[in-house]
Amino acid sequence: QVQLVESGGGLVQPGGSLRLSCAASESIGSIYTMAWYRQAPGKQRELVASTTRADRTYYVDSVKGRFTISRGNGNNTVYLQMNGLKPEDTAVYYCWMTTGAGSYWGQGTQVTVSS
């Protein structure tokens, strides 16, 4: 069974940085797209950033210039480097991967930006 395991969330002050990691189990196969979503209380889940197998990336406007999505060397890991964090970045962050066999979600990791 495919599993995505996330880590790296936590509490950080405004202006601080965090790095989220998401590792897929080896059984996931060839990954087409990796992405990070987030969901704040009372809001819909939104796409934050994505990267494709062709290295095409996307960022939602609110994080451009502050967040960077990247793949690990083993190609079954995705990272989200978050700099210049703001209180409005507070949310549960989920990684998502899609393959020819289906799409998979991580369990979510809480990011809280507060002084």
Accessible surface in RSA format (square Angstrom, percent):
REM  Atomic radii and reference values for relative SASA: ProtOr
REM  Chains: A
REM  Algorithm: Lee & Richards
REM  Probe-radius: 1.40
REM  Slices: 20
REM RES _ NUM      All-atoms   Total-Side   Main-Chain    Non-polar    All polar
REM                ABS   REL    ABS   REL    ABS   REL    ABS   REL    ABS   REL
RES GLN A   1   200.59 112.2 133.04  97.2  67.55 160.8  54.23 115.4 146.36 111.0
RES VAL A   2    29.86  19.6  14.02  12.7  15.83  38.2  14.02  12.2  15.83  42.9
RES GLN A   3   112.71  63.0 107.60  78.6   5.12  12.2  21.34  45.4  91.37  69.3
RES LEU A   4    10.51   5.9   0.27   0.2  10.24  25.7   0.27   0.2  10.24  27.6
RES VAL A   5    92.20  60.7  88.23  79.9   3.97   9.6  88.24  76.7   3.96  10.7
RES GLU A   6     9.66   5.5   0.00   0.0   9.66  23.0   0.00   0.0   9.66   7.9
RES SER A   7    62.60  52.9  57.34  76.5   5.25  12.1  42.52  90.6  20.07  28.1
RES GLY A   8    35.15  43.4   0.00   N/A  35.15  43.4  23.54  64.6  11.61  26.0
RES GLY A   9    29.93  36.9   0.00   N/A  29.93  36.9   2.85   7.8  27.07  60.6
RES GLY A  10    29.77  36.7   0.00   N/A  29.77  36.7  29.66  81.4   0.12   0.3
RES LEU A  11   132.02  73.5  99.17  70.9  32.85  82.6  99.17  69.6  32.85  88.4
RES VAL A  12    23.01  15.1  17.23  15.6   5.78  13.9  23.01  20.0   0.00   0.0
RES GLN A  13   121.82  68.1 119.93  87.6   1.90   4.5  31.67  67.4  90.15  68.4
RES PRO A  14    62.74  45.7  40.34  36.8  22.40  81.4  40.77  33.7  21.97 136.6
RES GLY A  15    55.27  68.2   0.00   N/A  55.27  68.2  29.45  80.8  25.83  57.8
RES GLY A  16    21.34  26.3   0.00   N/A  21.34  26.3  20.68  56.7   0.67   1.5
RES SER A  17    58.28  49.2  38.76  51.7  19.52  45.0  22.65  48.2  35.63  49.9
RES LEU A  18    33.42  18.6  28.35  20.3   5.06  12.7  33.42  23.5   0.00   0.0
RES ARG A  19   126.63  53.2 113.59  57.9  13.03  31.0  35.75  48.9  90.88  55.1
RES LEU A  20     0.00   0.0   0.00   0.0   0.00   0.0   0.00   0.0   0.00   0.0
RES SER A  21    28.08  23.7  28.03  37.4   0.05   0.1  14.02  29.9  14.06  19.7
RES CYS A  22     0.05   0.0   0.00   0.0   0.05   0.1   0.05   0.1   0.00   0.0
RES ALA A  23    44.86  41.2  42.59  65.7   2.27   5.2  42.59  60.0   2.27   6.0
RES ALA A  24     6.08   5.6   0.00   0.0   6.08  13.8   0.76   1.1   5.32  14.1
RES SER A  25    36.50  30.8  24.30  32.4  12.20  28.1  35.72  76.1   0.78   1.1
RES GLU A  26   166.35  95.5 138.51 104.8  27.84  66.3  55.47 107.3 110.89  90.5
RES SER A  27    79.03  66.8  43.33  57.8  35.70  82.2  54.41 115.9  24.62  34.5
RES ILE A  28     9.96   5.7   2.32   1.7   7.64  18.4   2.32   1.7   7.64  20.7
RES GLY A  29    51.17  63.1   0.00   N/A  51.17  63.1  39.21 107.6  11.96  26.8
RES SER A  30    67.46  57.0  48.13  64.2  19.33  44.5  48.23 102.7  19.23  26.9
RES ILE A  31     2.38   1.4   1.42   1.1   0.96   2.3   1.42   1.0   0.96   2.6
RES TYR A  32    93.85  43.8  92.34  52.5   1.51   3.9  55.98  42.1  37.87  46.7
RES THR A  33    28.73  20.4  28.73  29.1   0.00   0.0  12.19  16.4  16.54  25.0
RES MET A  34     0.00   0.0   0.00   0.0   0.00   0.0   0.00   0.0   0.00   0.0
RES ALA A  35     0.84   0.8   0.84   1.3   0.00   0.0   0.84   1.2   0.00   0.0
RES TRP A  36     0.00   0.0   0.00   0.0   0.00   0.0   0.00   0.0   0.00   0.0
RES TYR A  37    46.28  21.6  46.28  26.3   0.00   0.0  18.31  13.8  27.97  34.5
RES ARG A  38    16.67   7.0  16.32   8.3   0.35   0.8   3.59   4.9  13.08   7.9
RES GLN A  39    63.05  35.3  59.07  43.2   3.97   9.5  11.37  24.2  51.68  39.2
RES ALA A  40    21.43  19.7  18.18  28.1   3.25   7.4  18.69  26.3   2.73   7.2
RES PRO A  41   121.70  88.7  93.13  84.9  28.57 103.8 105.81  87.4  15.89  98.8
RES GLY A  42    93.19 114.9   0.00   N/A  93.19 114.9  45.73 125.5  47.46 106.3
RES LYS A  43   142.98  69.8 130.55  80.1  12.43  29.6  82.36  74.1  60.62  64.6
RES GLN A  44   162.93  91.1 148.43 108.5  14.50  34.5  53.91 114.7 109.02  82.7
RES ARG A  45    90.66  38.1  66.19  33.7  24.48  58.3  23.41  32.0  67.25  40.8
RES GLU A  46    67.26  38.6  63.00  47.7   4.25  10.1  31.50  60.9  35.75  29.2
RES LEU A  47    54.90  30.6  46.99  33.6   7.90  19.9  46.99  33.0   7.90  21.3
RES VAL A  48     0.00   0.0   0.00   0.0   0.00   0.0   0.00   0.0   0.00   0.0
RES ALA A  49     0.00   0.0   0.00   0.0   0.00   0.0   0.00   0.0   0.00   0.0
RES SER A  50    14.45  12.2  14.45  19.3   0.00   0.0   3.61   7.7  10.84  15.2
RES THR A  51     5.58   4.0   5.58   5.7   0.00   0.0   0.23   0.3   5.35   8.1
RES THR A  52    40.03  28.5  40.03  40.6   0.00   0.0  39.90  53.6   0.13   0.2
RES ARG A  53   135.41  56.9 113.31  57.8  22.11  52.6  44.63  61.0  90.78  55.0
RES ALA A  54    79.67  73.3  48.29  74.5  31.38  71.4  60.50  85.2  19.17  50.8
RES ASP A  55   111.24  77.9  91.05  90.6  20.19  47.7  26.85  63.2  84.39  84.2
RES ARG A  56   180.18  75.7 173.81  88.6   6.37  15.2  54.60  74.6 125.58  76.1
RES THR A  57    76.39  54.3  44.37  45.0  32.02  76.3  20.38  27.4  56.01  84.7
RES TYR A  58   103.05  48.1  98.54  56.1   4.51  11.7  75.73  56.9  27.32  33.7
RES TYR A  59    41.89  19.6  38.43  21.9   3.46   9.0  31.57  23.7  10.32  12.7
RES VAL A  60    28.93  19.0  28.59  25.9   0.34   0.8  28.93  25.1   0.00   0.0
RES ASP A  61   111.82  78.3  95.37  94.9  16.46  38.9  36.01  84.8  75.81  75.6
RES SER A  62    61.68  52.1  41.24  55.0  20.44  47.1  51.57 109.8  10.11  14.2
RES VAL A  63     0.00   0.0   0.00   0.0   0.00   0.0   0.00   0.0   0.00   0.0
RES LYS A  64   121.32  59.2 101.04  62.0  20.28  48.3  57.67  51.9  63.65  67.8
RES GLY A  65    88.28 108.9   0.00   N/A  88.28 108.9  44.55 122.3  43.73  97.9
RES ARG A  66    36.90  15.5  31.66  16.1   5.25  12.5  31.97  43.7   4.93   3.0
RES PHE A  67     5.99   3.0   0.00   0.0   5.99  15.6   0.00   0.0   5.99  17.2
RES THR A  68    74.02  52.6  73.38  74.4   0.65   1.5  44.50  59.8  29.52  44.6
RES ILE A  69     8.92   5.1   0.00   0.0   8.92  21.5   0.00   0.0   8.92  24.2
RES SER A  70    47.85  40.4  42.54  56.8   5.31  12.2  35.34  75.3  12.50  17.5
RES ARG A  71    48.68  20.4  22.23  11.3  26.45  63.0  21.14  28.9  27.54  16.7
RES GLY A  72    12.38  15.3   0.00   N/A  12.38  15.3   6.65  18.2   5.73  12.8
RES ASN A  73   169.40 116.8 128.54 124.2  40.86  98.4  40.30  97.0 129.09 124.8
RES GLY A  74    63.95  78.9   0.00   N/A  63.95  78.9  36.26  99.5  27.69  62.0
RES ASN A  75    67.94  46.9  65.61  63.4   2.33   5.6  23.66  56.9  44.28  42.8
RES ASN A  76    39.81  27.5  39.81  38.5   0.00   0.0  12.23  29.4  27.59  26.7
RES THR A  77    23.84  17.0  23.84  24.2   0.00   0.0   9.17  12.3  14.66  22.2
RES VAL A  78     0.00   0.0   0.00   0.0   0.00   0.0   0.00   0.0   0.00   0.0
RES TYR A  79    48.32  22.6  48.32  27.5   0.00   0.0  14.17  10.6  34.16  42.1
RES LEU A  80     0.00   0.0   0.00   0.0   0.00   0.0   0.00   0.0   0.00   0.0
RES GLN A  81    58.50  32.7  58.36  42.7   0.14   0.3  29.07  61.9  29.43  22.3
RES MET A  82     0.00   0.0   0.00   0.0   0.00   0.0   0.00   0.0   0.00   0.0
RES ASN A  83    64.01  44.1  64.01  61.9   0.00   0.0  20.57  49.5  43.44  42.0
RES GLY A  84    30.73  37.9   0.00   N/A  30.73  37.9  23.92  65.6   6.81  15.3
RES LEU A  85     2.07   1.2   0.00   0.0   2.07   5.2   0.00   0.0   2.07   5.6
RES LYS A  86    85.59  41.8  85.11  52.2   0.48   1.2  39.24  35.3  46.35  49.4
RES PRO A  87    73.61  53.6  66.29  60.4   7.32  26.6  66.64  55.0   6.97  43.3
RES GLU A  88   121.97  70.0  95.58  72.3  26.39  62.8  62.40 120.7  59.57  48.6
RES ASP A  89     0.70   0.5   0.70   0.7   0.00   0.0   0.00   0.0   0.70   0.7
RES THR A  90    36.01  25.6  32.46  32.9   3.55   8.5  30.63  41.1   5.38   8.1
RES ALA A  91     1.38   1.3   0.77   1.2   0.61   1.4   1.38   1.9   0.00   0.0
RES VAL A  92    42.60  28.0  42.52  38.5   0.08   0.2  42.52  36.9   0.08   0.2
RES TYR A  93     0.00   0.0   0.00   0.0   0.00   0.0   0.00   0.0   0.00   0.0
RES TYR A  94    36.41  17.0  36.41  20.7   0.00   0.0  10.19   7.7  26.22  32.3
RES CYS A  95     0.00   0.0   0.00   0.0   0.00   0.0   0.00   0.0   0.00   0.0
RES TRP A  96    48.67  19.5  48.67  23.6   0.00   0.0  42.38  22.6   6.29  10.2
RES MET A  97     0.00   0.0   0.00   0.0   0.00   0.0   0.00   0.0   0.00   0.0
RES THR A  98    24.91  17.7  24.91  25.3   0.00   0.0  10.46  14.1  14.45  21.8
RES THR A  99    10.95   7.8   3.25   3.3   7.70  18.3   3.16   4.2   7.79  11.8
RES GLY A 100    64.11  79.1   0.00   N/A  64.11  79.1  26.15  71.8  37.95  85.0
RES ALA A 101    92.30  84.9  49.43  76.3  42.87  97.5  59.79  84.2  32.50  86.1
RES GLY A 102    28.75  35.5   0.00   N/A  28.75  35.5  28.23  77.5   0.53   1.2
RES SER A 103    60.50  51.1  33.99  45.4  26.51  61.1  18.29  39.0  42.21  59.1
RES TYR A 104    53.91  25.2  50.34  28.6   3.57   9.3  39.81  29.9  14.10  17.4
RES TRP A 105   111.86  44.9  86.84  42.0  25.02  58.8  64.35  34.3  47.51  77.1
RES GLY A 106     7.34   9.1   0.00   N/A   7.34   9.1   0.72   2.0   6.62  14.8
RES GLN A 107   115.36  64.5  81.37  59.5  33.99  80.9  69.64 148.2  45.72  34.7
RES GLY A 108    13.73  16.9   0.00   N/A  13.73  16.9   0.62   1.7  13.11  29.4
RES THR A 109    20.02  14.2  14.09  14.3   5.94  14.1   8.48  11.4  11.54  17.4
RES GLN A 110    88.07  49.2  78.84  57.6   9.22  22.0  50.31 107.1  37.75  28.6
RES VAL A 111     0.00   0.0   0.00   0.0   0.00   0.0   0.00   0.0   0.00   0.0
RES THR A 112    42.40  30.2  42.40  43.0   0.00   0.0  30.93  41.5  11.47  17.3
RES VAL A 113     4.60   3.0   0.00   0.0   4.60  11.1   0.00   0.0   4.60  12.5
RES SER A 114    56.40  47.7  48.58  64.8   7.82  18.0  20.20  43.0  36.20  50.7
RES SER A 115   126.82 107.2  66.81  89.2  60.01 138.2  48.25 102.8  78.57 110.1
END  Absolute sums over single chains surface
CHAIN  1 A     6116.1       4518.3       1597.8       3118.6       2997.5
END  Absolute sums over all chains
TOTAL          6116.1       4518.3       1597.8       3118.6       2997.5
